[in-house]
Amino acid sequence: MEYRKITAIISASCLPAVEEALQHEATIEVAITRIKGYGDYKNFYDPEWISTQARVEVFAALADVPRIAEAIMGASYAGLDNDGIVAVLPVETLYRVRDHRPNQDIRQTPLSDPGNPSQG
């Protein structure tokens, strides 16, 4: 199975919505870090142009990547300069620490949506 790493740099204010959206996707691992930086948006009130952002890193199966990227972009979109970016990178080998074996079919099942009767 092929895997990808999705890295998103988004506005920290969108983080709760992105976290919730990712709970409904087939991710393998999600890591979230609060960071400082700048891109299209620059905080000119800070001498270094820095603003508070969040980095969201997701490992996923190749087939799940488009849906996960769309979930991140949909949850973080505000139409502003600081909406951020999403990058998808190839993963050469993926190990689950508890197994010590590479590239197994390791996927998590997304949380079911209690408001959707078609999901268990």
N, C-alpha and C positions, 0 to 999 in steps of 0.2 A: 504494500500500500504506500502511496506517496503522501507526504505531509508538507504543509507550508506554515510559515510563521507570519502572522499578521501583526504589524506594529502600527498603532494609531497614536498620533499626538493630537490631543483635543483640548478644548477649553475645560478647565477643572469644574466649571459650573454645570457641565453636561454629564459628569461622571455618574451620578445616580441613575439617570435614564439609560446610559450605556451599560452599566452593570446589570440592570434589570433585563435589557434586551438580550444580553449574552447568556443569561440564565435559560433562555428559551431556544438556544442554538446548540448544535452538536459539537461542542468544543472538547479538546483533550485537556488543555491547561490554560488558565487565565491568570495573568499577573498584572497588577495595577500599581503604578508608582506616581506620586505627585512630584512634578519637576518644575523647573524654571527655564524659560527660554524665549525665543521669538522666531517668527517666520513672516508671513504676510502682515500680521499685526505686530506693531512695535509700540511699547509703552513709552512714549516720549517724556513722560513725567519721571521715569526712572533713568538715571544717568547711563545705565547699561542697556536700556530698552527692554528689560526683562519683564515677563508676566508669568503668573502661576498657571501651569498647564498640567495635564495628566498624560502619562504614557500607558497605553493599554497593549499588552502583548498576549497574543492568542496563538496556540498551536492547534492545528486542525487538519483533518483529512482534506486532500485536494478537492474532492467533490463538494465539500461543505464551505469552502472559502468564499465563493461569490455571495452566498446568503449571509454569512457572518460579516463580511465587509459591508454589505448593504445595511445590516442591522446596526452596525457601529455608525455608519454615515447618517442613517435615518434618525437615530437617537441623539446624535450630536449636532445635527444641522440647525443653524439659526440664521443663515444667510449673511454672516458677518465675516470680517477678515480673520478672526481668531477661531473659525470653525475647525481648522486643523488639516491633517493629512492622514492617509491610510496607505501603508506600503505592504506588499506581499512578497515574501522572500522564500526561496526553496530551502528545504531542510534535507540535508544529506542523510543523516541517521537520527532516529529518535529512540531513546531508551526510556523505559519506565524503571525507576530506581528499584522498586520492589522485585522486579522480574530479572533484571540484568540482561535482558534479551532485546535486541534492536528490531525496529520496524514490524512489530506485530500489529494486528488490527486493533488498535487501542483507541476507542471512541467513547465519549460519555454520552449518555442519553439526555437530551434536553428536558427541563422541567415541563410537565404538562400544564396547559393553560386551563385553569378551572372554569373559565368563562366560555370555553370551546367544547361543546359536547362531543365532537368527533375525536378528541384526545382523551386518553384514559386517565 
